[in-house]
């Protein structure tokens, strides 16, 4: 299962890099190496939420916070969450269609990552730094508000019907290229 998750999320990441190359004709400069163990840690520590919006906000925030990729962590997280929502028949406004809806979140998220959150301690329950813990809470709330901005229609009150583990398993059974069609 761990290998499924690593491979799946790496495909999501490569899709984002490929999109950037096509649209901007620039190569992303990696600022660090790919850290697949962080994805495994996310997968093992992820607690499913009762409501779909909370589930997606948690996944979006944690995926960004673990900083597992050499670049495009935000885009990869949005692509994964968008795929999760799409599988449940929920549409979102994509970045390409309305970049303005995303800019404030990117700014806040990057600010929290640079000043308040130590991404090395995202799942360390013994790391009791108040600024870090508040930063994680602030990031989750910002992710929730961002999803409210980009989800088409009211999605409050919809219960989560599929766990993250079940979702990743179902996607890993597809051919990698089917994810990007």
N, CA and C atoms as a LAMMPS dump frame, in Angstrom:
ITEM: TIMESTEP
0
ITEM: NUMBER OF ATOMS
543
ITEM: BOX BOUNDS ff ff ff
-5.0000000000000000e+02 5.0000000000000000e+02
-5.0000000000000000e+02 5.0000000000000000e+02
-5.0000000000000000e+02 5.0000000000000000e+02
ITEM: ATOMS id mol type element x y z
1 1 1 N 0.827 -1.2 0
2 1 2 C 0 0 0
3 1 3 C 0.869 1.261 0
4 2 1 N 1.972 1.236 0.761
5 2 2 C 2.845 2.401 0.787
6 2 3 C 3.388 2.716 -0.6
7 3 1 N 3.782 1.673 -1.312
8 3 2 C 4.31 1.869 -2.662
9 3 3 C 3.245 2.453 -3.579
10 4 1 N 1.99 2.01 -3.416
11 4 2 C 0.885 2.566 -4.2
12 4 3 C 0.798 4.067 -3.986
13 5 1 N 0.841 4.482 -2.726
14 5 2 C 0.714 5.898 -2.403
15 5 3 C 1.885 6.689 -2.96
16 6 1 N 3.097 6.2 -2.759
17 6 2 C 4.28 6.908 -3.28
18 6 3 C 4.194 7.082 -4.786
19 7 1 N 3.894 5.994 -5.472
20 7 2 C 3.804 6.051 -6.933
21 7 3 C 2.69 6.96 -7.4
22 8 1 N 1.544 6.855 -6.748
23 8 2 C 0.392 7.665 -7.123
24 8 3 C 0.676 9.152 -6.961
25 9 1 N 1.183 9.523 -5.81
26 9 2 C 1.425 10.945 -5.558
27 9 3 C 2.569 11.456 -6.416
28 10 1 N 3.546 10.613 -6.687
29 10 2 C 4.619 11.05 -7.587
30 10 3 C 4.049 11.337 -8.977
31 11 1 N 3.062 10.532 -9.415
32 11 2 C 2.413 10.801 -10.698
33 11 3 C 1.685 12.14 -10.662
34 12 1 N 0.999 12.425 -9.545
35 12 2 C 0.328 13.719 -9.418
36 12 3 C 1.352 14.854 -9.547
37 13 1 N 2.481 14.697 -8.864
38 13 2 C 3.529 15.705 -8.91
39 13 3 C 4.059 15.884 -10.331
40 14 1 N 4.366 14.783 -11.001
41 14 2 C 4.892 14.869 -12.362
42 14 3 C 3.888 15.514 -13.303
43 15 1 N 2.606 15.275 -13.079
44 15 2 C 1.559 15.923 -13.892
45 15 3 C 1.649 17.436 -13.737
46 16 1 N 1.834 17.895 -12.517
47 16 2 C 1.918 19.333 -12.279
48 16 3 C 3.162 19.93 -12.936
49 17 1 N 4.286 19.242 -12.823
50 17 2 C 5.516 19.718 -13.453
51 17 3 C 5.324 19.777 -14.968
52 18 1 N 4.707 18.756 -15.539
53 18 2 C 4.445 18.719 -16.972
54 18 3 C 3.536 19.886 -17.393
55 19 1 N 2.515 20.185 -16.613
56 19 2 C 1.619 21.314 -16.915
57 19 3 C 2.383 22.631 -16.919
58 20 1 N 3.265 22.804 -15.965
59 20 2 C 4.046 24.043 -15.887
60 20 3 C 4.949 24.167 -17.105
61 21 1 N 5.586 23.064 -17.482
62 21 2 C 6.451 23.087 -18.658
63 21 3 C 5.667 23.466 -19.909
64 22 1 N 4.483 22.895 -20.072
65 22 2 C 3.665 23.179 -21.259
66 22 3 C 3.211 24.633 -21.304
67 23 1 N 2.718 25.136 -20.175
68 23 2 C 2.107 26.462 -20.151
69 23 3 C 3.129 27.587 -20.079
70 24 1 N 4.128 27.421 -19.219
71 24 2 C 5.063 28.517 -18.984
72 24 3 C 6.381 28.343 -19.721
73 25 1 N 6.589 27.165 -20.261
74 25 2 C 7.822 26.853 -20.966
75 25 3 C 9.073 27.136 -20.123
76 26 1 N 8.923 26.868 -18.813
77 26 2 C 10.071 26.999 -17.916
78 26 3 C 10.197 25.717 -17.112
79 27 1 N 11.413 25.39 -16.78
80 27 2 C 11.688 24.215 -15.973
81 27 3 C 11.674 24.628 -14.502
82 28 1 N 10.966 23.868 -13.671
83 28 2 C 10.98 24.154 -12.244
84 28 3 C 12.352 23.828 -11.684
85 29 1 N 12.853 24.686 -10.854
86 29 2 C 14.134 24.455 -10.214
87 29 3 C 13.882 23.817 -8.857
88 30 1 N 14.313 22.581 -8.678
89 30 2 C 14.111 21.932 -7.382
90 30 3 C 14.913 22.64 -6.294
91 31 1 N 14.304 22.853 -5.155
92 31 2 C 15.026 23.468 -4.05
93 31 3 C 15.38 22.432 -2.988
94 32 1 N 14.945 21.189 -3.203
95 32 2 C 15.284 20.093 -2.307
96 32 3 C 14.979 18.786 -3.022
97 33 1 N 15.265 17.669 -2.398
98 33 2 C 15.015 16.38 -3.052
99 33 3 C 13.608 15.858 -2.709
100 34 1 N 13.157 14.916 -3.506
101 34 2 C 11.877 14.248 -3.274
102 34 3 C 12.015 13.386 -2.018
103 35 1 N 11.046 13.489 -1.11
104 35 2 C 11.1 12.755 0.154
105 35 3 C 9.86 11.867 0.301
106 36 1 N 9.873 10.698 -0.318
107 36 2 C 8.689 9.826 -0.289
108 36 3 C 8.305 9.34 1.102
109 37 1 N 9.241 9.275 2.026
110 37 2 C 8.918 8.83 3.386
111 37 3 C 7.901 9.772 4.044
112 38 1 N 7.949 11.025 3.661
113 38 2 C 6.982 11.978 4.218
114 38 3 C 5.566 11.66 3.747
115 39 1 N 5.45 11.169 2.529
116 39 2 C 4.125 10.777 2.027
117 39 3 C 3.61 9.542 2.758
118 40 1 N 4.496 8.619 3.027
119 40 2 C 4.113 7.422 3.777
120 40 3 C 3.655 7.823 5.183
121 41 1 N 4.393 8.745 5.786
122 41 2 C 4.035 9.232 7.112
123 41 3 C 2.654 9.906 7.081
124 42 1 N 2.398 10.708 6.063
125 42 2 C 1.087 11.343 5.892
126 42 3 C -0.001 10.276 5.794
127 43 1 N 0.23 9.295 4.974
128 43 2 C -0.728 8.22 4.748
129 43 3 C -1.007 7.455 6.044
130 44 1 N 0.038 7.138 6.788
131 44 2 C -0.117 6.361 8.011
132 44 3 C -0.76 7.15 9.141
133 45 1 N -0.569 8.461 9.15
134 45 2 C -1.084 9.295 10.234
135 45 3 C -2.387 10.01 9.905
136 46 1 N -2.86 9.857 8.68
137 46 2 C -4.056 10.599 8.277
138 46 3 C -5.285 10.059 8.992
139 47 1 N -6.026 10.946 9.618
140 47 2 C -7.277 10.601 10.293
141 47 3 C -8.442 11.069 9.429
142 48 1 N -9.261 10.133 8.98
143 48 2 C -10.408 10.507 8.163
144 48 3 C -11.38 11.349 8.976
145 49 1 N -11.984 12.323 8.306
146 49 2 C -12.933 13.227 8.931
147 49 3 C -14.354 12.818 8.568
148 50 1 N -15.312 13.239 9.385
149 50 2 C -16.71 12.861 9.155
150 50 3 C -17.295 13.545 7.921
151 51 1 N -16.937 14.812 7.72
152 51 2 C -17.513 15.572 6.607
153 51 3 C -16.499 15.757 5.482
154 52 1 N -16.979 15.703 4.266
155 52 2 C -16.134 15.738 3.078
156 52 3 C -15.269 16.998 3.012
157 53 1 N -15.845 18.153 3.305
158 53 2 C -15.071 19.398 3.253
159 53 3 C -13.93 19.362 4.273
160 54 1 N -14.198 18.846 5.459
161 54 2 C -13.146 18.732 6.478
162 54 3 C -12.069 17.738 6.04
163 55 1 N -12.493 16.642 5.434
164 55 2 C -11.562 15.622 4.937
165 55 3 C -10.614 16.238 3.901
166 56 1 N -11.187 16.979 2.968
167 56 2 C -10.38 17.59 1.899
168 56 3 C -9.484 18.698 2.427
169 57 1 N -9.976 19.484 3.375
170 57 2 C -9.151 20.545 3.967
171 57 3 C -7.955 19.93 4.696
172 58 1 N -8.203 18.867 5.428
173 58 2 C -7.128 18.179 6.147
174 58 3 C -6.097 17.616 5.166
175 59 1 N -6.568 16.985 4.115
176 59 2 C -5.666 16.414 3.108
177 59 3 C -4.881 17.512 2.394
178 60 1 N -5.554 18.578 1.994
179 60 2 C -4.881 19.691 1.316
180 60 3 C -3.797 20.291 2.207
181 61 1 N -4.146 20.589 3.436
182 61 2 C -3.201 21.228 4.345
183 61 3 C -2.008 20.323 4.637
184 62 1 N -2.263 19.089 5.005
185 62 2 C -1.164 18.173 5.354
186 62 3 C -0.268 17.882 4.154
187 63 1 N -0.876 17.739 2.995
188 63 2 C -0.094 17.452 1.785
189 63 3 C 0.883 18.601 1.496
190 64 1 N 0.429 19.817 1.709
191 64 2 C 1.293 20.979 1.506
192 64 3 C 2.348 21.053 2.616
193 65 1 N 1.918 20.843 3.846
194 65 2 C 2.82 21.022 4.987
195 65 3 C 3.971 20.029 5.036
196 66 1 N 3.772 18.811 4.579
197 66 2 C 4.877 17.846 4.662
198 66 3 C 6.005 18.174 3.698
199 67 1 N 5.727 18.996 2.669
200 67 2 C 6.771 19.446 1.746
201 67 3 C 7.616 18.28 1.231
202 68 1 N 6.938 17.271 0.674
203 68 2 C 7.621 16.065 0.216
204 68 3 C 8.288 16.224 -1.153
205 69 1 N 7.877 17.218 -1.903
206 69 2 C 8.35 17.344 -3.282
207 69 3 C 9.41 18.423 -3.425
208 70 1 N 10.224 18.318 -4.477
209 70 2 C 11.259 19.327 -4.704
210 70 3 C 10.691 20.664 -5.167
211 71 1 N 9.439 20.683 -5.544
212 71 2 C 8.738 21.895 -5.968
213 71 3 C 7.289 21.506 -6.229
214 72 1 N 6.411 22.477 -6.403
215 72 2 C 5.004 22.259 -6.766
216 72 3 C 4.188 21.516 -5.703
217 73 1 N 4.506 21.687 -4.434
218 73 2 C 3.756 21.03 -3.363
219 73 3 C 2.298 21.498 -3.319
220 74 1 N 2.072 22.789 -3.484
221 74 2 C 0.698 23.31 -3.479
222 74 3 C -0.099 22.762 -4.663
223 75 1 N 0.478 22.849 -5.845
224 75 2 C -0.23 22.379 -7.045
225 75 3 C -0.538 20.889 -6.967
226 76 1 N 0.408 20.119 -6.465
227 76 2 C 0.196 18.673 -6.345
228 76 3 C -0.919 18.382 -5.35
229 77 1 N -0.934 19.096 -4.234
230 77 2 C -1.983 18.905 -3.23
231 77 3 C -3.359 19.271 -3.797
232 78 1 N -3.44 20.384 -4.522
233 78 2 C -4.724 20.787 -5.124
234 78 3 C -5.179 19.767 -6.166
235 79 1 N -4.245 19.221 -6.922
236 79 2 C -4.606 18.22 -7.927
237 79 3 C -5.147 16.952 -7.267
238 80 1 N -4.501 16.51 -6.188
239 80 2 C -4.945 15.322 -5.465
240 80 3 C -6.336 15.545 -4.863
241 81 1 N -6.527 16.665 -4.195
242 81 2 C -7.829 16.968 -3.583
243 81 3 C -8.895 17.151 -4.659
244 82 1 N -8.546 17.813 -5.756
245 82 2 C -9.494 17.965 -6.865
246 82 3 C -9.922 16.619 -7.434
247 83 1 N -8.984 15.685 -7.505
248 83 2 C -9.309 14.335 -7.987
249 83 3 C -10.224 13.618 -7.008
250 84 1 N -9.975 13.803 -5.726
251 84 2 C -10.818 13.193 -4.688
252 84 3 C -12.243 13.74 -4.786
253 85 1 N -12.354 15.046 -4.905
254 85 2 C -13.684 15.666 -5.021
255 85 3 C -14.371 15.248 -6.314
256 86 1 N -13.63 15.225 -7.404
257 86 2 C -14.189 14.84 -8.701
258 86 3 C -14.737 13.422 -8.664
259 87 1 N -14.032 12.544 -7.987
260 87 2 C -14.495 11.16 -7.869
261 87 3 C -15.847 11.094 -7.158
262 88 1 N -16.127 12.091 -6.331
263 88 2 C -17.389 12.16 -5.599
264 88 3 C -18.403 13.072 -6.29
265 89 1 N -18.118 13.419 -7.555
266 89 2 C -19.064 14.217 -8.338
267 89 3 C -19.073 15.695 -8.011
268 90 1 N -18.033 16.178 -7.353
269 90 2 C -17.972 17.587 -6.958
270 90 3 C -16.938 18.298 -7.817
271 91 1 N -17.367 19.392 -8.421
272 91 2 C -16.469 20.155 -9.297
273 91 3 C -15.845 21.321 -8.541
274 92 1 N -14.654 21.699 -9.013
275 92 2 C -13.963 22.843 -8.436
276 92 3 C -13.569 23.817 -9.537
277 93 1 N -13.347 25.041 -9.144
278 93 2 C -12.804 26.041 -10.06
279 93 3 C -11.301 25.82 -10.094
280 94 1 N -10.769 25.565 -11.25
281 94 2 C -9.351 25.259 -11.396
282 94 3 C -8.521 26.557 -11.4
283 95 1 N -7.282 26.422 -11.002
284 95 2 C -6.367 27.562 -10.953
285 95 3 C -6.31 28.272 -12.302
286 96 1 N -6.229 27.484 -13.375
287 96 2 C -6.098 28.063 -14.712
288 96 3 C -7.304 28.939 -15.064
289 97 1 N -8.472 28.604 -14.528
290 97 2 C -9.688 29.331 -14.851
291 97 3 C -9.864 30.605 -14.026
292 98 1 N -9.278 30.651 -12.837
293 98 2 C -9.424 31.826 -11.972
294 98 3 C -8.267 31.881 -10.969
295 99 1 N -7.068 32.266 -11.434
296 99 2 C -5.902 32.281 -10.542
297 99 3 C -6.087 33.169 -9.318
298 100 1 N -6.879 34.206 -9.458
299 100 2 C -7.097 35.127 -8.34
300 100 3 C -7.677 34.458 -7.109
301 101 1 N -8.465 33.425 -7.308
302 101 2 C -9.062 32.719 -6.167
303 101 3 C -8.013 31.969 -5.338
304 102 1 N -6.862 31.751 -5.905
305 102 2 C -5.827 30.967 -5.237
306 102 3 C -4.721 31.817 -4.625
307 103 1 N -4.526 33.025 -5.123
308 103 2 C -3.354 33.816 -4.755
309 103 3 C -3.251 34.102 -3.263
310 104 1 N -4.339 34.48 -2.621
311 104 2 C -4.297 34.799 -1.19
312 104 3 C -3.921 33.574 -0.361
313 105 1 N -4.461 32.414 -0.761
314 105 2 C -4.119 31.188 -0.035
315 105 3 C -2.637 30.857 -0.197
316 106 1 N -2.117 30.941 -1.42
317 106 2 C -0.697 30.667 -1.641
318 106 3 C 0.166 31.575 -0.766
319 107 1 N -0.192 32.836 -0.726
320 107 2 C 0.58 33.809 0.04
321 107 3 C 0.552 33.459 1.535
322 108 1 N -0.637 33.189 2.067
323 108 2 C -0.758 32.859 3.492
324 108 3 C -0.048 31.543 3.803
325 109 1 N -0.249 30.543 2.966
326 109 2 C 0.345 29.233 3.177
327 109 3 C 1.868 29.319 3.192
328 110 1 N 2.427 29.98 2.205
329 110 2 C 3.892 30.1 2.139
330 110 3 C 4.431 30.901 3.316
331 111 1 N 3.697 31.926 3.738
332 111 2 C 4.106 32.705 4.91
333 111 3 C 4.157 31.861 6.167
334 112 1 N 3.127 31.044 6.38
335 112 2 C 3.112 30.158 7.549
336 112 3 C 4.24 29.137 7.486
337 113 1 N 4.483 28.599 6.299
338 113 2 C 5.56 27.613 6.142
339 113 3 C 6.932 28.223 6.423
340 114 1 N 7.106 29.477 6.029
341 114 2 C 8.418 30.121 6.189
342 114 3 C 8.659 30.637 7.595
343 115 1 N 7.577 30.979 8.318
344 115 2 C 7.787 31.635 9.608
345 115 3 C 7.323 30.832 10.819
346 116 1 N 6.249 30.069 10.701
347 116 2 C 5.651 29.461 11.894
348 116 3 C 5.779 27.946 11.977
349 117 1 N 5.75 27.267 10.852
350 117 2 C 5.623 25.817 10.854
351 117 3 C 6.96 25.146 10.53
352 118 1 N 7.307 24.196 11.36
353 118 2 C 8.491 23.376 11.093
354 118 3 C 7.981 22.076 10.474
355 119 1 N 8.065 21.957 9.15
356 119 2 C 7.455 20.808 8.474
357 119 3 C 8.108 19.481 8.851
358 120 1 N 9.245 19.515 9.498
359 120 2 C 9.879 18.286 9.963
360 120 3 C 9.123 17.679 11.153
361 121 1 N 8.256 18.477 11.787
362 121 2 C 7.545 18.027 12.985
363 121 3 C 6.021 17.991 12.798
364 122 1 N 5.557 17.854 11.578
365 122 2 C 4.113 17.866 11.322
366 122 3 C 3.398 16.765 12.106
367 123 1 N 3.951 15.584 12.179
368 123 2 C 3.284 14.471 12.859
369 123 3 C 3.909 14.138 14.209
370 124 1 N 4.799 14.979 14.683
371 124 2 C 5.469 14.74 15.957
372 124 3 C 4.615 15.314 17.087
373 125 1 N 3.882 14.453 17.76
374 125 2 C 2.968 14.889 18.82
375 125 3 C 3.721 15.362 20.069
376 126 1 N 5.007 15.082 20.147
377 126 2 C 5.813 15.518 21.289
378 126 3 C 6.453 16.886 21.066
379 127 1 N 6.322 17.418 19.858
380 127 2 C 6.889 18.736 19.546
381 127 3 C 5.849 19.784 19.931
382 128 1 N 6.036 20.377 21.094
383 128 2 C 5.008 21.244 21.66
384 128 3 C 5.38 22.724 21.563
385 129 1 N 5.714 23.16 20.377
386 129 2 C 6.01 24.57 20.147
387 129 3 C 4.701 25.288 19.821
388 130 1 N 4.35 26.303 20.613
389 130 2 C 3.052 26.977 20.464
390 130 3 C 2.898 27.65 19.102
391 131 1 N 3.944 28.283 18.611
392 131 2 C 3.865 28.955 17.313
393 131 3 C 3.645 27.923 16.21
394 132 1 N 4.36 26.819 16.279
395 132 2 C 4.213 25.73 15.306
396 132 3 C 2.787 25.184 15.326
397 133 1 N 2.27 24.889 16.507
398 133 2 C 0.932 24.303 16.63
399 133 3 C -0.149 25.282 16.142
400 134 1 N -0.003 26.551 16.468
401 134 2 C -0.951 27.561 15.993
402 134 3 C -0.851 27.707 14.48
403 135 1 N 0.372 27.645 13.954
404 135 2 C 0.574 27.728 12.503
405 135 3 C -0.121 26.594 11.77
406 136 1 N -0.049 25.383 12.317
407 136 2 C -0.728 24.241 11.697
408 136 3 C -2.24 24.46 11.707
409 137 1 N -2.773 24.917 12.835
410 137 2 C -4.215 25.201 12.914
411 137 3 C -4.616 26.297 11.927
412 138 1 N -3.806 27.349 11.838
413 138 2 C -4.093 28.446 10.909
414 138 3 C -4.053 27.95 9.461
415 139 1 N -3.106 27.071 9.161
416 139 2 C -2.992 26.547 7.799
417 139 3 C -4.215 25.708 7.446
418 140 1 N -4.661 24.879 8.365
419 140 2 C -5.85 24.057 8.136
420 140 3 C -7.08 24.933 7.908
421 141 1 N -7.228 25.976 8.699
422 141 2 C -8.372 26.875 8.529
423 141 3 C -8.293 27.607 7.188
424 142 1 N -7.097 28.019 6.788
425 142 2 C -6.927 28.67 5.486
426 142 3 C -7.264 27.697 4.351
427 143 1 N -6.872 26.436 4.498
428 143 2 C -7.181 25.421 3.48
429 143 3 C -8.686 25.218 3.373
430 144 1 N -9.358 25.195 4.507
431 144 2 C -10.822 25.012 4.51
432 144 3 C -11.505 26.184 3.796
433 145 1 N -11.072 27.393 4.116
434 145 2 C -11.652 28.583 3.472
435 145 3 C -11.368 28.575 1.971
436 146 1 N -10.173 28.127 1.6
437 146 2 C -9.818 28.066 0.181
438 146 3 C -10.734 27.093 -0.546
439 147 1 N -10.991 25.954 0.041
440 147 2 C -11.883 24.974 -0.594
441 147 3 C -13.292 25.54 -0.742
442 148 1 N -13.743 26.289 0.237
443 148 2 C -15.061 26.921 0.136
444 148 3 C -15.108 27.893 -1.041
445 149 1 N -13.963 28.516 -1.356
446 149 2 C -13.887 29.445 -2.486
447 149 3 C -13.904 28.748 -3.845
448 150 1 N -13.359 27.553 -3.904
449 150 2 C -13.192 26.914 -5.218
450 150 3 C -14.165 25.778 -5.507
451 151 1 N -14.856 25.275 -4.482
452 151 2 C -15.842 24.225 -4.725
453 151 3 C -17.092 24.865 -5.309
454 152 1 N -17.581 24.284 -6.382
455 152 2 C -18.782 24.802 -7.046
456 152 3 C -19.998 24.238 -6.333
457 153 1 N -20.81 25.129 -5.773
458 153 2 C -22.008 24.722 -5.042
459 153 3 C -21.72 24.538 -3.562
460 154 1 N -22.766 24.413 -2.776
461 154 2 C -22.651 24.241 -1.333
462 154 3 C -22.367 22.783 -1.017
463 155 1 N -21.262 22.542 -0.34
464 155 2 C -20.897 21.172 -0.002
465 155 3 C -20.894 20.935 1.5
466 156 1 N -21.414 21.878 2.277
467 156 2 C -21.422 21.69 3.726
468 156 3 C -22.401 20.574 4.083
469 157 1 N -22.031 19.803 5.048
470 157 2 C -22.903 18.739 5.527
471 157 3 C -22.807 17.423 4.786
472 158 1 N -22.024 17.356 3.703
473 158 2 C -21.87 16.095 2.983
474 158 3 C -20.892 15.222 3.761
475 159 1 N -21.32 14.033 4.073
476 159 2 C -20.484 13.115 4.85
477 159 3 C -19.443 12.451 3.957
478 160 1 N -18.294 12.178 4.554
479 160 2 C -17.224 11.461 3.862
480 160 3 C -17.64 10.003 3.721
481 161 1 N -17.626 9.515 2.498
482 161 2 C -18.016 8.128 2.264
483 161 3 C -16.825 7.224 1.951
484 162 1 N -15.681 7.822 1.657
485 162 2 C -14.518 7.022 1.267
486 162 3 C -13.281 7.498 2.014
487 163 1 N -12.591 6.581 2.65
488 163 2 C -11.375 6.926 3.377
489 163 3 C -10.261 7.286 2.398
490 164 1 N -9.248 7.969 2.906
491 164 2 C -8.084 8.282 2.074
492 164 3 C -7.439 6.997 1.578
493 165 1 N -7.345 6.002 2.443
494 165 2 C -6.723 4.738 2.047
495 165 3 C -7.506 4.077 0.918
496 166 1 N -8.82 4.076 1.002
497 166 2 C -9.646 3.48 -0.045
498 166 3 C -9.509 4.257 -1.353
499 167 1 N -9.47 5.574 -1.248
500 167 2 C -9.311 6.433 -2.425
501 167 3 C -7.985 6.151 -3.135
502 168 1 N -6.893 6.134 -2.376
503 168 2 C -5.598 5.897 -3.007
504 168 3 C -5.518 4.491 -3.594
505 169 1 N -6.131 3.544 -2.929
506 169 2 C -6.129 2.185 -3.458
507 169 3 C -6.888 2.122 -4.783
508 170 1 N -8.039 2.793 -4.844
509 170 2 C -8.827 2.769 -6.086
510 170 3 C -8.083 3.452 -7.226
511 171 1 N -7.379 4.538 -6.931
512 171 2 C -6.625 5.232 -7.967
513 171 3 C -5.405 4.435 -8.407
514 172 1 N -4.789 3.752 -7.47
515 172 2 C -3.585 3 -7.826
516 172 3 C -3.909 1.805 -8.722
517 173 1 N -5.175 1.43 -8.791
518 173 2 C -5.567 0.324 -9.66
519 173 3 C -5.757 0.779 -11.104
520 174 1 N -5.792 2.097 -11.305
521 174 2 C -5.879 2.646 -12.657
522 174 3 C -4.482 2.682 -13.261
523 175 1 N -4.437 2.761 -14.578
524 175 2 C -3.129 2.992 -15.18
525 175 3 C -2.751 4.443 -14.873
526 176 1 N -1.476 4.738 -14.66
527 176 2 C -1.085 6.104 -14.315
528 176 3 C -1.592 7.14 -15.318
529 177 1 N -1.598 6.818 -16.583
530 177 2 C -2.026 7.803 -17.582
531 177 3 C -3.52 8.109 -17.488
532 178 1 N -4.313 7.178 -16.972
533 178 2 C -5.749 7.413 -16.839
534 178 3 C -6.038 8.555 -15.87
535 179 1 N -5.128 8.805 -14.945
536 179 2 C -5.325 9.888 -13.987
537 179 3 C -5.266 11.254 -14.65
538 180 1 N -4.618 11.345 -15.785
539 180 2 C -4.354 12.644 -16.367
540 180 3 C -5.132 12.919 -17.634
541 181 1 N -6.041 12.06 -17.966
542 181 2 C -6.834 12.266 -19.191
543 181 3 C -7.996 13.193 -18.915
